[in-house]
Amino acid sequence: MARITPRPGSPERGRQVQRRRSAWLVPVILAGCLVPLVGLGIWQLTRTTTANPMPQPIATLDTQDVHALLWSPTAPDTVFFGHHGGMLKSVDGGRTWQPTALTGVDAMSLAASPQIGERIYAAGHGVFRRSDDAGATWTAPPGQLEGADIHAFAQSPTDPDRLYALIASQGILTSADGGATWMPGSSAPAHAALAVSADGQRLLLGAEQGVQQSTDHGTTWRSLDAGLPRGAQVLALAVDPRGEAILAATSEGLYRTGSTDGIWTPTPLTGPVLAVAMSPAQPNVVLAIDDQQRVYRSDDGGTTW
């Protein structure tokens, strides 16, 4: 069948020209729309990468679980890690880890005070140990905590004899004589975190209901959870030794508040964070471990990792 070509100036010829114009005009318009969007995406990616880069781990652990982190009060690059099978030690700021003399026990909590830097406490399920030589050797102090199911433990940074222990089914106990005797405090959730403020005046508790603080050694409490995600479980707490900040490791990420009366704001670490510690020798240095056992380090107080 012969093809009939419309005469110039005919209506059909005009329609064909219009169709050809539409055919190339559509991609031109789409390109004009996509170029700014692609440019915006590239700018946003560049801005995120340069101004607030994604957290990068410095190490990955291989233990049954993640319990506690503790910076040495005397050695700036030494940090301890407590897990279900004992304690590991790093002497290069968290980059590499080695086993220690504390093995075969549940080091659920670790505590130390700058006042007696060589003394370290380790507490957990049926475990209460003390080292007076920075973890080289350990003893089990006799007394009320012997064999107790300790779910959280804390020591005052200003008074090394002031200790706090959260005992399953008993609540919080406090000692003013280094653990020789213990006085009952208040009830508390079985799964909680304990910390003491830099000035030693406030006991901090983190649990599923957020963060609470007490100024009477755990007898009464008031809420300190503004800004934390509703329903997020607080798994660990860390206190800036200068008294300028508190960090809360939660099931929804790592959060920071500028003071004990401040508002919690998120850091770049998202997802479950199980342990966190701030260095007493270098307060801007923070170590955190997530639920994949990835170790993150920040040298600017938690802004970048």
C-alpha positions as CSV (number, residue, x, y, z in Angstrom):
1,M,0.0,0.0,0.0
2,A,1.4,3.3,-1.1
3,R,2.3,5.9,1.7
4,I,0.5,9.2,1.3
5,T,2.6,12.2,2.3
6,P,0.4,15.2,3.4
7,R,0.8,18.3,1.4
8,P,2.6,21.2,3.1
9,G,0.2,23.4,4.8
10,S,-2.5,20.7,5.2
11,P,-4.1,20.0,8.6
12,E,-2.6,16.5,8.7
13,R,0.9,17.9,8.0
14,G,0.5,20.3,11.0
15,R,-0.6,17.5,13.3
16,Q,2.5,15.5,12.4
17,V,4.8,18.4,13.1
18,Q,3.1,19.0,16.4
19,R,3.5,15.3,17.3
20,R,7.2,15.4,16.5
21,R,7.7,18.5,18.6
22,S,5.9,16.8,21.5
23,A,8.1,13.7,21.1
24,W,11.4,15.6,21.8
25,L,9.8,18.2,24.1
26,V,8.8,15.7,26.8
27,P,12.3,14.4,27.5
28,V,13.7,17.9,27.5
29,I,11.2,18.9,30.1
30,L,11.9,15.8,32.2
31,A,15.6,16.4,32.0
32,G,15.1,20.0,33.1
33,C,13.2,18.7,36.2
34,L,15.7,15.8,36.9
35,V,18.9,17.8,36.7
36,P,18.0,20.1,39.7
37,L,16.8,17.0,41.7
38,V,20.0,15.1,41.0
39,G,22.0,18.2,41.8
40,L,20.1,18.6,45.1
41,G,20.7,14.9,45.9
42,I,24.5,15.2,45.2
43,W,24.7,18.4,47.3
44,Q,22.8,16.7,50.2
45,L,25.0,13.6,50.1
46,T,28.2,15.8,50.0
47,R,26.9,17.9,52.8
48,T,26.1,14.8,54.9
49,T,29.5,13.3,54.1
50,T,31.6,16.3,54.9
51,A,29.6,18.1,57.7
52,N,28.3,15.0,59.6
53,P,29.9,11.8,58.2
54,M,28.4,8.4,58.8
55,P,29.8,6.7,61.9
56,Q,32.6,4.3,61.2
57,P,33.6,1.5,63.7
58,I,37.2,1.2,64.8
59,A,36.8,-2.4,65.9
60,T,34.4,-5.3,66.1
61,L,34.2,-7.6,69.1
62,D,33.4,-11.3,69.2
63,T,31.9,-12.1,72.6
64,Q,28.6,-13.6,73.8
65,D,27.2,-10.3,74.6
66,V,27.9,-6.6,75.4
67,H,27.7,-5.4,79.0
68,A,29.9,-2.5,80.1
69,L,32.7,-0.1,79.2
70,L,35.1,1.6,81.6
71,W,37.9,4.0,80.9
72,S,40.9,3.8,83.2
73,P,41.2,6.8,85.5
74,T,45.0,6.6,85.4
75,A,45.9,5.5,81.9
76,P,44.4,7.7,79.1
77,D,44.4,5.1,76.4
78,T,43.3,2.1,78.5
79,V,39.7,1.0,78.4
80,F,38.0,-2.1,79.9
81,F,35.1,-4.0,78.4
82,G,32.8,-6.3,80.5
83,H,30.9,-9.2,79.0
84,H,29.3,-12.5,80.1
85,G,32.7,-14.3,80.1
86,G,34.8,-11.8,81.9
87,M,36.7,-8.6,80.9
88,L,38.7,-7.5,77.9
89,K,41.3,-4.7,77.9
90,S,42.4,-2.2,75.2
91,V,45.6,-0.1,75.6
92,D,45.1,1.8,72.3
93,G,41.8,3.6,72.9
94,G,39.5,0.8,71.8
95,R,41.1,-0.3,68.5
96,T,42.5,-3.7,69.7
97,W,41.4,-5.9,72.6
98,Q,43.0,-8.6,74.7
99,P,41.7,-10.9,77.5
100,T,42.5,-10.1,81.1
101,A,42.8,-12.0,84.4
102,L,39.1,-11.7,85.0
103,T,37.6,-14.6,83.1
104,G,34.7,-17.0,83.5
105,V,32.5,-14.5,85.3
106,D,29.7,-12.2,84.3
107,A,31.1,-8.7,84.3
108,M,27.8,-6.9,83.8
109,S,29.0,-3.7,85.4
110,L,32.4,-2.0,85.8
111,A,33.2,0.9,88.0
112,A,36.2,3.0,89.2
113,S,36.9,6.3,90.8
114,P,39.7,8.8,90.0
115,Q,40.2,9.1,93.7
116,I,41.7,5.5,93.8
117,G,42.5,4.9,90.1
118,E,44.0,1.5,90.5
119,R,40.8,0.1,92.1
120,I,38.2,-1.5,89.8
121,Y,34.9,-3.1,90.7
122,A,33.2,-5.8,88.5
123,A,29.7,-6.9,89.3
124,G,27.1,-9.1,87.7
125,H,24.9,-12.2,88.2
126,G,26.3,-13.8,91.3
127,V,29.5,-11.8,90.8
128,F,31.2,-9.1,93.0
129,R,34.9,-8.7,92.4
130,R,37.4,-6.0,93.3
131,S,40.9,-5.3,91.9
132,D,43.4,-3.0,93.6
133,D,46.0,-3.2,90.9
134,A,44.2,-2.0,87.7
135,G,42.8,-5.4,86.9
136,A,45.9,-7.5,87.3
137,T,44.5,-9.6,90.2
138,W,41.0,-9.8,91.6
139,T,39.4,-10.7,95.0
140,A,35.8,-11.4,96.1
141,P,35.1,-9.1,99.0
142,P,33.1,-10.8,101.8
143,G,29.8,-9.3,102.9
144,Q,26.2,-8.7,101.8
145,L,26.9,-8.6,98.0
146,E,28.7,-12.0,98.0
147,G,26.7,-14.2,95.6
148,A,24.1,-11.4,94.9
149,D,22.4,-11.0,91.6
150,I,23.7,-7.5,90.7
151,H,22.2,-6.0,87.6
152,A,23.9,-2.6,87.9
153,F,26.7,-1.0,89.9
154,A,28.1,2.5,90.2
155,Q,30.8,4.3,92.2
156,S,30.9,8.0,93.1
157,P,33.7,9.9,91.2
158,T,34.3,12.1,94.2
159,D,34.0,9.6,97.1
160,P,35.4,6.2,96.3
161,D,33.7,4.7,99.4
162,R,30.2,5.6,98.1
163,L,28.9,2.6,96.1
164,Y,25.5,1.8,94.6
165,A,24.3,-1.7,93.7
166,L,21.0,-2.7,92.0
167,I,20.1,-6.1,93.3
168,A,17.4,-8.2,91.5
169,S,14.3,-8.4,93.7
170,Q,15.9,-6.1,96.3
171,G,16.2,-2.8,94.6
172,I,19.1,-0.3,95.1
173,L,21.5,-0.7,98.0
174,T,24.0,2.0,99.0
175,S,27.3,1.8,100.9
176,A,29.2,4.6,102.4
177,D,32.2,2.6,103.6
178,G,33.5,0.9,100.5
179,G,31.1,-2.0,100.6
180,A,31.6,-3.2,104.2
181,T,28.0,-2.4,105.0
182,W,25.0,-1.7,102.8
183,M,21.8,0.2,103.4
184,P,18.5,-0.3,101.5
185,G,17.4,2.4,99.2
186,S,14.4,2.3,96.8
187,S,12.9,-0.2,94.5
188,A,14.0,-0.1,90.9
189,P,13.4,-2.0,87.6
190,A,15.4,-5.2,87.4
191,H,17.0,-4.2,84.1
192,A,18.4,-0.7,84.6
193,A,21.6,1.3,84.3
194,L,23.3,3.3,87.1
195,A,25.7,6.3,87.1
196,V,26.7,9.0,89.4
197,S,27.0,12.7,88.4
198,A,30.4,14.3,88.2
199,D,29.9,16.2,91.4
200,G,28.8,13.1,93.2
201,Q,25.5,14.6,94.3
202,R,23.1,12.8,91.9
203,L,22.5,9.2,91.3
204,L,21.2,8.5,87.8
205,L,19.0,5.5,86.8
206,G,18.1,4.5,83.2
207,A,15.4,2.0,82.4
208,E,12.4,1.5,80.1
209,Q,10.7,4.6,81.5
210,G,13.7,6.8,80.6
211,V,16.2,8.5,82.9
212,Q,15.6,9.5,86.5
213,Q,17.8,11.2,89.0
214,S,18.0,11.1,92.8
215,T,19.7,13.6,95.2
216,D,19.2,11.4,98.3
217,H,21.2,8.3,97.3
218,G,18.2,6.6,95.6
219,T,15.4,7.2,98.1
220,T,13.3,9.4,95.9
221,W,13.5,10.1,92.2
222,R,12.4,12.6,89.6
223,S,12.1,12.2,85.8
224,L,14.9,13.4,83.5
225,D,13.7,12.0,80.2
226,A,12.5,15.0,78.1
227,G,13.6,14.4,74.5
228,L,14.1,10.6,74.7
229,P,12.1,8.5,72.4
230,R,8.9,7.1,74.0
231,G,9.3,3.5,74.9
232,A,13.1,3.5,74.3
233,Q,15.0,1.4,76.9
234,V,18.0,3.1,78.4
235,L,20.8,0.5,78.4
236,A,23.8,2.4,79.7
237,L,24.7,5.9,81.0
238,A,28.0,7.8,80.9
239,V,28.8,11.1,82.7
240,D,31.2,13.8,81.5
241,P,33.8,14.1,84.3
242,R,33.6,17.9,83.9
243,G,29.9,17.8,84.6
244,E,29.0,19.2,81.2
245,A,27.1,16.3,79.7
246,I,25.4,12.9,80.1
247,L,25.2,10.3,77.5
248,A,22.4,7.7,77.4
249,A,22.8,4.5,75.3
250,T,19.3,3.4,74.3
251,S,17.5,0.9,72.1
252,E,16.9,3.8,69.7
253,G,20.4,5.2,69.6
254,L,22.8,7.3,71.6
255,Y,21.4,10.5,73.2
256,R,23.1,13.4,74.9
257,T,22.0,16.1,77.3
258,G,24.1,19.2,78.2
259,S,23.3,19.1,81.9
260,T,21.3,17.2,84.4
261,D,18.3,19.5,83.7
262,G,18.7,19.6,80.0
263,I,16.9,18.1,77.0
264,W,18.1,14.9,75.4
265,T,19.1,15.2,71.7
266,P,20.2,12.4,69.4
267,T,23.8,11.8,68.2
268,P,24.7,10.3,64.9
269,L,24.8,6.8,66.4
270,T,21.4,5.3,65.7
271,G,20.0,1.9,66.4
272,P,20.5,0.0,69.6
273,V,23.6,1.1,71.5
274,L,24.5,-1.2,74.4
275,A,27.4,0.4,76.2
276,V,29.0,3.8,76.4
277,A,31.9,5.5,78.4
278,M,33.5,8.9,78.5
279,S,37.2,9.2,79.3
280,P,38.0,10.9,82.7
281,A,41.5,11.9,81.3
282,Q,40.2,13.2,77.9
283,P,36.5,14.1,78.4
284,N,35.8,14.6,74.7
285,V,36.8,11.0,74.0
286,V,33.8,8.7,74.0
287,L,33.6,5.0,73.3
288,A,30.3,3.2,72.4
289,I,29.3,-0.4,71.3
290,D,26.2,-1.2,69.3
291,D,24.2,-4.4,69.2
292,Q,26.4,-5.8,66.4
293,Q,29.4,-5.5,68.7
294,R,30.9,-2.7,66.6
295,V,33.1,-0.3,68.6
296,Y,32.8,3.4,67.8
297,R,35.0,6.2,69.0
298,S,34.3,9.9,69.1
299,D,37.0,12.6,69.8
300,D,34.6,15.5,70.0
301,G,32.1,14.5,72.6
302,G,29.8,12.5,70.3
303,T,29.4,14.8,67.4
304,T,31.3,12.6,64.9
305,W,32.4,8.9,65.2
